[in-house]
Amino acid sequence: MQGLVYLFVALSGLGLGVAAYFALAFTPIEAGLLGLMVILAGIFFHERTLRHRAESRLEKGIQELGRLLSTDAQAGQLLSQRVKALVDLDLGSRLDVLEADISVLGTVTRQVAEAVSDLENAHAATASKDDGTTSPKKPEASEGPKAPTVALADVRRLIEGGQLVHHTQSIVTLPQRKLYAFEMIPRLRLDDGKLADPPDYMPYRNKDGATVVRRVDRICAEQAIAIVRRARTIQDPVHMLVPLTATSLDNAVAVDQLLTLLAANRAVCPDLMFALEYQDWDELDTKRGAALDRIVEQGVGIAIRDAQSLRLDFAKLSARGVKMISANATTFLESPAKLSDFHSADINDYVKRFGIALCMEQVRNDQQILALLDDGIGLAQGPGIAKVGPIRHDLREDEKEEMPKRAAR
């Protein structure tokens, strides 16, 4: 197309030169110069037009490129904002909730399968009943509360004589077996030198025995405070579980004495946890609950021992100051459905979400420890780990049994 334009310009110049030669009587040189000038003028104006068109196209291209770059910049900014929003998302807690929901779904599926199996067994038993092939179940014997073997009068006399010995049992972490806390076990030294455990000498919580029970609770609290104070003095702080009974919570004087003791030792209260039996916790009424809340306000924690069920509202437990809950290791390993609807490998992580430590007590052998490790349990206690005995030497009272004697008076 460009060549045709130049050819047309050349023919136009040649035609004008010839016309000027014949029509206007130009000389050949003048006619040639006229034709050459026409050709040069045509080429000049054509090139100028082409340059303007090229500049216009270039300007439009630059403007379009600018718009594209602006659009890309906006898209990049939007993408950056979305990436930043994704980074700021706390996916950990959502994943934990999702894992817990999946665990509950798996547990429900397992329970449905067990229910179907039970129905099939019941149907088979009904079908074979007419043939006399069913074997009657032997009723399980229910054990009542163990009666104390030491007379109440002897218990009073021995406590007043300073024969209440404060032994401890270690609670350790798994799998490192590092010390997590000591649980105080008050033992009574009998006249023959033998040591009686609490179930053997603790009296019934009736009118006569309540005074003795409250005295034991108070002595244990005083001794526990002395131990954690010594531990802080030697720059080796320890946590201590101290027994506390509903009998003490029922008595306003005993509660006030305990609050006074804790207020005077506020610095060591974070190292103390008062351990209640699961039955006492389950039977908390308004009066006992109010007393327990006043105790927790001093900065101590609460531990629930020998839990018969883990189907609990752990959010409410955490709000009331519960820091640890323990259950029987044998029951947890052999019949986990008796304790919880969660899978045994998920219950520890679920409880931990509420700031509560789950401990398995009465661990008896290494096989149980390995099984607990498989289920992700982090705390354990029992004779298979550490037996009940005197606390280590650097935490003992310098004056032998001075604290129990002083408390008894």
PESUL-V112943 format. One record per helix or strand of 3 or more residues. SS is the DSSP state (H for helix, E for strand). FROM is the first residue (numbers start at 1). LEN is the number of residues. Records with the same first field share a line. If there is no record, write none. Layout:
SS->FROM-LEN, FROM-LEN
This chain:
H->2-22, 28-61, 91-37, 152-9, 198-4, 207-27, 246-5, 252-13, 266-6, 278-5, 286-11, 314-6, 329-6, 336-3, 347-6, 366-9, 393-3, 402-7
E->164-10, 179-11, 240-4, 272-6, 301-7, 322-7, 357-5
